[in-house]
Amino acid sequence: MEGAELAGKILSTWLTLVLGFILLPSAFGVSLGISEMYMKILVKTLEWATIRIEKGAPKESVLKNSASLGIIQRDESPMEKGLSGLRGRDFELSDVFYFSKKGLEAIVEDEVTQRFSSEELVSWNLLTRTNVNFHYVSPRLTLVWVLGVVVRYCVLLPLRVTLAFIGISLLVIGTTLVGQLPDSRQYRPQKGGICVANHTSPIDVLILTTDGCYAMVGQVHGTCINNTSVMMFKKGSFEIGGTIHPVAIKYNPQFGDAFWNSSKYNMVSYLLRMMTSWAIVCDVWYMPPMTREKGEDAVQFANRVKSAIAIQGGLTELPWDGGLKRAKVKDAFKEEQQKNYSKMIVGNGSPSSK
């Protein structure tokens, strides 16, 4: 009985703290400054850890602190320039070297596959995952890392599980109330429009629903793209002719990796990694509504929206379909390159572009 009473007191105290310091202030729009203080302490700790690593690591082993640099330097010039800039010329055996070079670039570091792995960090964020640039760990760093594990698994994880349980229990009531809240953000999607956003994580939906109610549309093969890029949108939503509300979502990888690599982690493992991260921080930009212009087809409209989202979020715009993660390249893409090359050889005009 004493054990049960002790457990009951602990549980009641825990729920009281959660309700008193998190739920009730949030419900009344009051901030106690706990989250801000937590983020400041976390930022200072991570900055200290980065400085310790940079001081302790040998200078010759430190690579460039850029997560965007690849392992090869690509030549982005068009095919005409790569083949000596001549059109209407005869076939030359040296042309084989150009295509071999492009093929090797695709094998070593293709633009699609690298978008389905976690974004590399410029410094260690004291989580399990690190990168090749940072291997130095001192006793102080080890102590801080152990303390971080205790905080993440013994404080943050139970707290987030409790909040998730309460949140799911109040889901129906909460979504009803959210729909009645006044419009607090410019360009927020309204009724009758379609909201389109880059897809990094399953929680994209939760982030957007904090500002309104949506009729969600999902696909069996929906695929998350990592936090660096935006890929081709399906043209179906752009063929209707209605108003499109673009939204750009950019996560801050310093505090936790929100990207879901569905080929590597199942949903339970992904949720555990999310629950034990330092925090999930992201920027959301509600952009001006866009409509289909005269003479513009659905594909062109989709690409224009994709470009706007990429520019706003500082993302890399790629012309590839996310379905390439699990499917082979369509023969049409190969045939298009073959046609472009043949046009150069016979001189029937410049290569087509789509």
C-alpha positions as a Markdown table, in Angstrom:
| # | Residue | x | y | z |
|---|---|---|---|---|
| 1 | Met | 0.0 | 0.0 | 0.0 |
| 2 | Glu | 2.8 | 2.4 | 0.8 |
| 3 | Gly | 4.3 | 1.9 | -2.7 |
| 4 | Ala | 1.0 | 2.5 | -4.3 |
| 5 | Glu | 0.5 | 5.7 | -2.2 |
| 6 | Leu | 3.9 | 6.9 | -3.1 |
| 7 | Ala | 3.3 | 6.3 | -6.8 |
| 8 | Gly | 0.0 | 8.1 | -6.6 |
| 9 | Lys | 1.6 | 11.1 | -4.9 |
| 10 | Ile | 4.3 | 11.2 | -7.6 |
| 11 | Leu | 1.8 | 11.0 | -10.4 |
| 12 | Ser | -0.5 | 13.6 | -8.9 |
| 13 | Thr | 2.5 | 16.0 | -8.3 |
| 14 | Trp | 3.7 | 15.4 | -11.9 |
| 15 | Leu | 0.3 | 16.1 | -13.4 |
| 16 | Thr | -0.1 | 19.2 | -11.3 |
| 17 | Leu | 3.2 | 20.5 | -12.5 |
| 18 | Val | 2.3 | 19.8 | -16.1 |
| 19 | Leu | -1.1 | 21.4 | -15.8 |
| 20 | Gly | 0.1 | 24.4 | -13.8 |
| 21 | Phe | 3.2 | 25.3 | -15.8 |
| 22 | Ile | 2.4 | 24.1 | -19.3 |
| 23 | Leu | -1.2 | 23.4 | -20.2 |
| 24 | Leu | -3.1 | 26.1 | -18.3 |
| 25 | Pro | -0.7 | 29.0 | -19.3 |
| 26 | Ser | -0.8 | 27.8 | -22.9 |
| 27 | Ala | -4.6 | 27.6 | -22.8 |
| 28 | Phe | -4.8 | 31.3 | -21.7 |
| 29 | Gly | -2.0 | 32.5 | -24.0 |
| 30 | Val | 0.3 | 33.2 | -21.1 |
| 31 | Ser | 4.1 | 32.5 | -21.3 |
| 32 | Leu | 6.0 | 31.8 | -18.1 |
| 33 | Gly | 9.3 | 32.1 | -20.0 |
| 34 | Ile | 10.2 | 28.5 | -19.3 |
| 35 | Ser | 10.6 | 27.5 | -23.0 |
| 36 | Glu | 12.6 | 30.6 | -23.8 |
| 37 | Met | 14.9 | 30.0 | -20.8 |
| 38 | Tyr | 15.3 | 26.4 | -21.8 |
| 39 | Met | 16.2 | 27.3 | -25.3 |
| 40 | Lys | 18.7 | 29.9 | -24.2 |
| 41 | Ile | 20.4 | 27.4 | -21.9 |
| 42 | Leu | 20.4 | 24.8 | -24.6 |
| 43 | Val | 21.9 | 27.1 | -27.2 |
| 44 | Lys | 24.7 | 28.2 | -24.8 |
| 45 | Thr | 25.4 | 24.6 | -23.9 |
| 46 | Leu | 25.7 | 23.5 | -27.6 |
| 47 | Glu | 27.9 | 26.5 | -28.4 |
| 48 | Trp | 30.2 | 25.6 | -25.5 |
| 49 | Ala | 30.3 | 22.0 | -26.7 |
| 50 | Thr | 31.2 | 23.1 | -30.3 |
| 51 | Ile | 34.0 | 25.4 | -29.0 |
| 52 | Arg | 35.4 | 22.5 | -26.9 |
| 53 | Ile | 35.4 | 20.2 | -29.9 |
| 54 | Glu | 37.0 | 22.7 | -32.1 |
| 55 | Lys | 39.7 | 23.5 | -29.5 |
| 56 | Gly | 40.4 | 19.8 | -28.8 |
| 57 | Ala | 40.3 | 18.4 | -32.4 |
| 58 | Pro | 43.5 | 18.6 | -34.5 |
| 59 | Lys | 43.4 | 21.4 | -37.0 |
| 60 | Glu | 44.3 | 19.1 | -39.9 |
| 61 | Ser | 41.3 | 16.8 | -39.2 |
| 62 | Val | 38.7 | 19.6 | -39.2 |
| 63 | Leu | 36.9 | 19.8 | -42.5 |
| 64 | Lys | 34.9 | 22.7 | -43.8 |
| 65 | Asn | 31.9 | 23.5 | -41.6 |
| 66 | Ser | 29.4 | 23.3 | -44.3 |
| 67 | Ala | 26.6 | 20.8 | -44.4 |
| 68 | Ser | 25.7 | 21.7 | -48.0 |
| 69 | Leu | 29.0 | 20.9 | -49.6 |
| 70 | Gly | 29.1 | 17.6 | -51.5 |
| 71 | Ile | 32.0 | 15.2 | -51.9 |
| 72 | Ile | 32.4 | 16.1 | -55.6 |
| 73 | Gln | 32.3 | 19.4 | -57.5 |
| 74 | Arg | 29.7 | 19.2 | -60.2 |
| 75 | Asp | 29.8 | 20.9 | -63.6 |
| 76 | Glu | 26.3 | 22.3 | -64.0 |
| 77 | Ser | 26.9 | 23.6 | -67.6 |
| 78 | Pro | 24.4 | 22.4 | -70.2 |
| 79 | Met | 25.2 | 19.5 | -72.6 |
| 80 | Glu | 26.1 | 21.8 | -75.5 |
| 81 | Lys | 28.8 | 23.6 | -73.5 |
| 82 | Gly | 30.1 | 20.3 | -72.1 |
| 83 | Leu | 30.5 | 18.9 | -75.6 |
| 84 | Ser | 32.7 | 21.8 | -76.8 |
| 85 | Gly | 29.7 | 24.1 | -77.5 |
| 86 | Leu | 29.2 | 22.7 | -81.0 |
| 87 | Arg | 25.9 | 21.8 | -82.6 |
| 88 | Gly | 25.4 | 20.2 | -85.9 |
| 89 | Arg | 28.7 | 18.4 | -85.9 |
| 90 | Asp | 29.7 | 14.8 | -86.4 |
| 91 | Phe | 29.9 | 12.3 | -83.7 |
| 92 | Glu | 33.2 | 12.2 | -81.9 |
| 93 | Leu | 34.6 | 9.4 | -79.8 |
| 94 | Ser | 35.5 | 11.8 | -77.1 |
| 95 | Asp | 31.8 | 12.4 | -76.5 |
| 96 | Val | 31.8 | 9.2 | -74.5 |
| 97 | Phe | 34.0 | 10.8 | -71.8 |
| 98 | Tyr | 31.4 | 13.5 | -71.2 |
| 99 | Phe | 28.6 | 10.9 | -70.6 |
| 100 | Ser | 30.9 | 8.7 | -68.6 |
| 101 | Lys | 31.8 | 11.7 | -66.3 |
| 102 | Lys | 28.1 | 12.5 | -65.8 |
| 103 | Gly | 27.3 | 8.8 | -65.0 |
| 104 | Leu | 30.1 | 8.6 | -62.4 |
| 105 | Glu | 28.8 | 11.8 | -60.8 |
| 106 | Ala | 25.4 | 10.3 | -60.5 |
| 107 | Ile | 26.8 | 7.1 | -59.0 |
| 108 | Val | 29.1 | 8.8 | -56.5 |
| 109 | Glu | 26.6 | 11.4 | -55.3 |
| 110 | Asp | 23.3 | 11.6 | -57.1 |
| 111 | Glu | 20.9 | 14.5 | -56.3 |
| 112 | Val | 18.0 | 12.2 | -55.3 |
| 113 | Thr | 19.4 | 9.6 | -52.9 |
| 114 | Gln | 21.2 | 12.1 | -50.6 |
| 115 | Arg | 17.8 | 13.8 | -50.0 |
| 116 | Phe | 16.5 | 10.8 | -48.1 |
| 117 | Ser | 19.2 | 10.7 | -45.4 |
| 118 | Ser | 19.4 | 12.9 | -42.4 |
| 119 | Glu | 20.9 | 16.4 | -43.0 |
| 120 | Glu | 24.6 | 16.6 | -41.9 |
| 121 | Leu | 25.2 | 19.0 | -39.0 |
| 122 | Val | 28.0 | 21.7 | -38.8 |
| 123 | Ser | 28.6 | 20.7 | -35.2 |
| 124 | Trp | 27.6 | 18.0 | -32.6 |
| 125 | Asn | 24.3 | 18.7 | -30.9 |
| 126 | Leu | 25.1 | 16.3 | -28.0 |
| 127 | Leu | 22.6 | 13.7 | -29.4 |
| 128 | Thr | 23.6 | 10.2 | -30.4 |
| 129 | Arg | 24.0 | 11.2 | -34.0 |
| 130 | Thr | 27.1 | 13.1 | -35.1 |
| 131 | Asn | 29.1 | 13.4 | -38.3 |
| 132 | Val | 32.6 | 12.7 | -39.6 |
| 133 | Asn | 33.8 | 16.2 | -38.8 |
| 134 | Phe | 33.6 | 15.9 | -35.1 |
| 135 | His | 35.1 | 12.9 | -33.3 |
| 136 | Tyr | 36.9 | 14.6 | -30.4 |
| 137 | Val | 35.2 | 14.0 | -27.0 |
| 138 | Ser | 36.7 | 15.2 | -23.7 |
| 139 | Pro | 35.8 | 14.1 | -20.2 |
| 140 | Arg | 33.8 | 17.3 | -19.7 |
| 141 | Leu | 31.9 | 16.7 | -22.9 |
| 142 | Thr | 31.2 | 13.1 | -21.9 |
| 143 | Leu | 29.8 | 14.3 | -18.5 |
| 144 | Val | 27.6 | 16.8 | -20.2 |
| 145 | Trp | 26.4 | 14.2 | -22.7 |
| 146 | Val | 25.5 | 11.8 | -19.9 |
| 147 | Leu | 23.6 | 14.6 | -18.1 |
| 148 | Gly | 21.8 | 15.3 | -21.4 |
| 149 | Val | 20.8 | 11.6 | -21.7 |
| 150 | Val | 19.3 | 11.7 | -18.2 |
| 151 | Val | 17.4 | 14.9 | -19.0 |
| 152 | Arg | 16.1 | 13.7 | -22.3 |
| 153 | Tyr | 15.0 | 10.3 | -21.2 |
| 154 | Cys | 14.0 | 11.0 | -17.6 |
| 155 | Val | 12.4 | 14.4 | -17.9 |
| 156 | Leu | 11.7 | 15.3 | -21.5 |
| 157 | Leu | 10.4 | 11.9 | -22.6 |
| 158 | Pro | 7.9 | 11.5 | -19.7 |
| 159 | Leu | 6.8 | 15.1 | -20.2 |
| 160 | Arg | 6.2 | 14.7 | -23.9 |
| 161 | Val | 4.4 | 11.3 | -23.4 |
| 162 | Thr | 2.2 | 13.0 | -20.8 |
| 163 | Leu | 1.4 | 15.9 | -23.1 |
| 164 | Ala | 0.8 | 13.6 | -26.1 |
| 165 | Phe | -1.7 | 11.5 | -24.0 |
| 166 | Ile | -3.5 | 14.6 | -22.8 |
| 167 | Gly | -3.4 | 16.1 | -26.3 |
| 168 | Ile | -4.9 | 13.0 | -28.0 |
| 169 | Ser | -7.6 | 12.8 | -25.3 |
| 170 | Leu | -8.6 | 16.4 | -26.1 |
| 171 | Leu | -8.2 | 16.1 | -29.9 |
| 172 | Val | -11.8 | 16.4 | -30.9 |
| 173 | Ile | -12.5 | 19.3 | -28.6 |
| 174 | Gly | -9.3 | 21.0 | -29.5 |
| 175 | Thr | -9.7 | 20.9 | -33.2 |
| 176 | Thr | -13.2 | 22.3 | -32.8 |
| 177 | Leu | -11.9 | 25.3 | -30.8 |
| 178 | Val | -9.0 | 25.9 | -33.1 |
| 179 | Gly | -11.4 | 26.4 | -36.0 |
| 180 | Gln | -13.0 | 29.2 | -34.1 |
| 181 | Leu | -9.9 | 31.2 | -33.4 |
| 182 | Pro | -9.4 | 34.5 | -35.2 |
| 183 | Asp | -7.1 | 34.8 | -38.1 |
| 184 | Ser | -3.7 | 35.7 | -36.5 |
| 185 | Arg | -1.4 | 35.2 | -39.4 |
| 186 | Gln | -1.2 | 36.9 | -42.8 |
| 187 | Tyr | -1.9 | 34.7 | -45.8 |
| 188 | Arg | -3.1 | 31.8 | -43.6 |
| 189 | Pro | -5.1 | 29.4 | -45.8 |
| 190 | Gln | -8.8 | 30.0 | -45.8 |
| 191 | Lys | -11.8 | 27.8 | -46.7 |
| 192 | Gly | -12.0 | 26.8 | -50.3 |
| 193 | Gly | -8.3 | 26.8 | -51.1 |
| 194 | Ile | -5.6 | 24.2 | -51.2 |
| 195 | Cys | -2.5 | 24.3 | -48.9 |
| 196 | Val | 0.7 | 23.0 | -50.4 |
| 197 | Ala | 4.0 | 22.7 | -48.4 |
| 198 | Asn | 7.3 | 20.9 | -48.5 |
| 199 | His | 7.2 | 17.6 | -46.7 |
| 200 | Thr | 9.9 | 16.8 | -44.2 |
| 201 | Ser | 8.2 | 15.1 | -41.3 |
| 202 | Pro | 4.8 | 13.6 | -40.4 |
| 203 | Ile | 4.5 | 16.3 | -37.8 |
| 204 | Asp | 4.2 | 18.9 | -40.6 |
| 205 | Val | 0.5 | 18.2 | -40.3 |
| 206 | Leu | 0.4 | 19.0 | -36.6 |
| 207 | Ile | 2.3 | 22.2 | -37.1 |
| 208 | Leu | -0.1 | 23.5 | -39.7 |
| 209 | Thr | -3.2 | 22.4 | -37.7 |
| 210 | Thr | -2.2 | 24.7 | -34.8 |
| 211 | Asp | -3.4 | 27.6 | -37.0 |
| 212 | Gly | -6.6 | 26.0 | -38.5 |
| 213 | Cys | -8.5 | 23.0 | -39.5 |
| 214 | Tyr | -7.6 | 21.1 | -42.7 |
| 215 | Ala | -9.1 | 18.3 | -44.7 |
| 216 | Met | -5.9 | 16.2 | -45.0 |
| 217 | Val | -5.1 | 14.3 | -48.2 |
| 218 | Gly | -2.5 | 11.5 | -48.0 |
| 219 | Gln | -1.0 | 8.9 | -50.3 |
| 220 | Val | 0.2 | 5.4 | -49.7 |
| 221 | His | 3.6 | 6.3 | -51.2 |
| 222 | Gly | 4.0 | 9.7 | -49.5 |
| 223 | Thr | 7.7 | 10.3 | -49.0 |
| 224 | Cys | 9.5 | 12.7 | -46.7 |
| 225 | Ile | 12.3 | 14.8 | -48.1 |
| 226 | Asn | 15.1 | 15.9 | -45.8 |
| 227 | Asn | 15.3 | 19.4 | -44.5 |
| 228 | Thr | 17.5 | 20.7 | -47.4 |
| 229 | Ser | 15.3 | 20.4 | -50.5 |
| 230 | Val | 11.9 | 20.5 | -52.1 |
| 231 | Met | 11.1 | 18.0 | -54.9 |
| 232 | Met | 8.4 | 17.7 | -57.5 |
| 233 | Phe | 4.8 | 18.2 | -56.5 |
| 234 | Lys | 2.1 | 15.9 | -57.9 |
| 235 | Lys | 0.1 | 17.9 | -60.6 |
| 236 | Gly | -3.3 | 16.7 | -59.5 |
| 237 | Ser | -3.8 | 19.5 | -56.9 |
| 238 | Phe | -2.8 | 22.1 | -59.5 |
| 239 | Glu | -5.2 | 20.9 | -62.2 |
| 240 | Ile | -8.4 | 21.9 | -60.3 |
| 241 | Gly | -7.9 | 25.6 | -61.0 |
| 242 | Gly | -8.5 | 26.9 | -57.4 |
| 243 | Thr | -6.4 | 29.1 | -55.2 |
| 244 | Ile | -3.1 | 27.5 | -53.9 |
| 245 | His | -1.8 | 28.6 | -50.5 |
| 246 | Pro | 2.0 | 27.9 | -50.5 |
| 247 | Val | 3.6 | 27.2 | -47.1 |
| 248 | Ala | 7.3 | 26.8 | -46.5 |
| 249 | Ile | 8.5 | 24.8 | -43.4 |
| 250 | Lys | 12.1 | 24.8 | -42.3 |
| 251 | Tyr | 13.3 | 22.8 | -39.3 |
| 252 | Asn | 16.3 | 23.8 | -37.2 |
| 253 | Pro | 18.5 | 20.7 | -37.0 |
| 254 | Gln | 20.6 | 22.1 | -34.2 |
| 255 | Phe | 18.1 | 20.9 | -31.6 |
| 256 | Gly | 16.8 | 17.7 | -33.2 |
| 257 | Asp | 16.4 | 15.9 | -36.5 |
| 258 | Ala | 12.7 | 16.1 | -37.6 |
| 259 | Phe | 13.3 | 14.2 | -40.8 |
| 260 | Trp | 11.7 | 10.7 | -41.0 |
| 261 | Asn | 13.7 | 8.3 | -43.0 |
| 262 | Ser | 10.9 | 5.7 | -43.5 |
| 263 | Ser | 13.3 | 3.2 | -45.1 |
| 264 | Lys | 15.5 | 3.2 | -42.0 |
| 265 | Tyr | 13.1 | 3.8 | -39.1 |
| 266 | Asn | 9.6 | 2.6 | -38.4 |
| 267 | Met | 7.1 | 5.0 | -36.8 |
| 268 | Val | 7.7 | 3.8 | -33.3 |
| 269 | Ser | 11.5 | 4.3 | -33.6 |
| 270 | Tyr | 10.9 | 7.7 | -35.2 |
| 271 | Leu | 8.6 | 8.9 | -32.4 |
| 272 | Leu | 11.1 | 7.7 | -29.8 |
| 273 | Arg | 13.8 | 9.8 | -31.5 |
| 274 | Met | 11.5 | 12.8 | -31.6 |
| 275 | Met | 10.5 | 12.4 | -28.0 |
| 276 | Thr | 14.1 | 12.2 | -26.8 |
| 277 | Ser | 15.4 | 15.1 | -28.9 |
| 278 | Trp | 16.2 | 18.5 | -27.3 |
| 279 | Ala | 13.4 | 20.3 | -29.0 |
| 280 | Ile | 11.6 | 20.5 | -32.4 |
| 281 | Val | 12.0 | 24.1 | -33.7 |
| 282 | Cys | 10.9 | 25.2 | -37.1 |
| 283 | Asp | 10.0 | 28.3 | -39.1 |
| 284 | Val | 6.7 | 28.5 | -41.0 |
| 285 | Trp | 6.1 | 31.0 | -43.7 |
| 286 | Tyr | 2.5 | 31.5 | -45.0 |
| 287 | Met | 3.1 | 32.9 | -48.5 |
| 288 | Pro | 0.7 | 35.0 | -50.7 |
| 289 | Pro | -1.9 | 32.9 | -52.5 |
| 290 | Met | -1.1 | 31.8 | -56.0 |
| 291 | Thr | -3.5 | 31.1 | -58.9 |
| 292 | Arg | -3.0 | 29.5 | -62.3 |
| 293 | Glu | -2.0 | 32.0 | -64.9 |
| 294 | Lys | -3.5 | 32.1 | -68.4 |
| 295 | Gly | -1.8 | 29.7 | -70.8 |
| 296 | Glu | -0.1 | 27.9 | -67.9 |
| 297 | Asp | -0.5 | 24.1 | -67.5 |
| 298 | Ala | -0.7 | 22.2 | -64.3 |
| 299 | Val | 3.0 | 21.1 | -64.4 |
| 300 | Gln | 4.2 | 24.7 | -64.9 |
| 301 | Phe | 1.9 | 26.0 | -62.1 |
| 302 | Ala | 3.2 | 23.3 | -59.8 |
| 303 | Asn | 6.8 | 24.1 | -60.6 |
| 304 | Arg | 6.2 | 27.9 | -60.0 |
| 305 | Val | 4.7 | 27.1 | -56.6 |
| 306 | Lys | 7.6 | 24.8 | -55.8 |
| 307 | Ser | 10.1 | 27.5 | -56.7 |
| 308 | Ala | 8.4 | 30.0 | -54.5 |
| 309 | Ile | 8.5 | 27.6 | -51.5 |
| 310 | Ala | 12.2 | 26.8 | -52.2 |
| 311 | Ile | 13.2 | 30.5 | -52.3 |
| 312 | Gln | 11.2 | 31.4 | -49.2 |
| 313 | Gly | 12.5 | 28.5 | -47.1 |
| 314 | Gly | 16.1 | 28.6 | -48.4 |
| 315 | Leu | 15.7 | 25.1 | -49.8 |
| 316 | Thr | 17.3 | 23.5 | -52.8 |
| 317 | Glu | 14.9 | 23.1 | -55.7 |
| 318 | Leu | 15.1 | 19.8 | -57.5 |
| 319 | Pro | 13.2 | 18.6 | -60.6 |
| 320 | Trp | 13.0 | 15.0 | -59.4 |
| 321 | Asp | 10.0 | 13.1 | -58.1 |
| 322 | Gly | 10.3 | 11.8 | -54.6 |
| 323 | Gly | 9.0 | 8.4 | -55.9 |
| 324 | Leu | 12.6 | 7.8 | -57.2 |
| 325 | Lys | 13.4 | 6.8 | -53.6 |
| 326 | Arg | 11.8 | 3.5 | -54.3 |
| 327 | Ala | 11.3 | 3.3 | -58.1 |
| 328 | Lys | 13.6 | 3.3 | -61.1 |
| 329 | Val | 14.1 | 6.3 | -63.3 |
| 330 | Lys | 11.4 | 6.4 | -66.1 |
| 331 | Asp | 12.5 | 5.6 | -69.6 |
| 332 | Ala | 11.1 | 8.9 | -70.7 |
| 333 | Phe | 14.0 | 10.7 | -68.8 |
| 334 | Lys | 16.6 | 8.6 | -70.6 |
| 335 | Glu | 15.0 | 9.1 | -74.0 |
| 336 | Glu | 14.8 | 12.8 | -73.5 |
| 337 | Gln | 18.6 | 13.0 | -73.0 |
| 338 | Gln | 19.1 | 10.8 | -76.0 |
| 339 | Lys | 16.9 | 13.0 | -78.1 |
| 340 | Asn | 18.8 | 16.1 | -77.0 |
| 341 | Tyr | 22.1 | 14.6 | -78.0 |
| 342 | Ser | 20.8 | 13.5 | -81.3 |
| 343 | Lys | 19.5 | 17.0 | -82.1 |
| 344 | Met | 23.0 | 18.3 | -81.4 |
| 345 | Ile | 24.5 | 15.8 | -83.8 |
| 346 | Val | 22.1 | 16.3 | -86.7 |
| 347 | Gly | 21.6 | 20.1 | -86.0 |
| 348 | Asn | 17.8 | 20.1 | -85.8 |
| 349 | Gly | 17.5 | 23.0 | -83.4 |
| 350 | Ser | 18.4 | 23.4 | -79.7 |
| 351 | Pro | 17.6 | 20.8 | -77.1 |
| 352 | Ser | 14.2 | 21.0 | -75.6 |
| 353 | Ser | 13.7 | 21.9 | -72.0 |
| 354 | Lys | 10.9 | 21.1 | -69.6 |
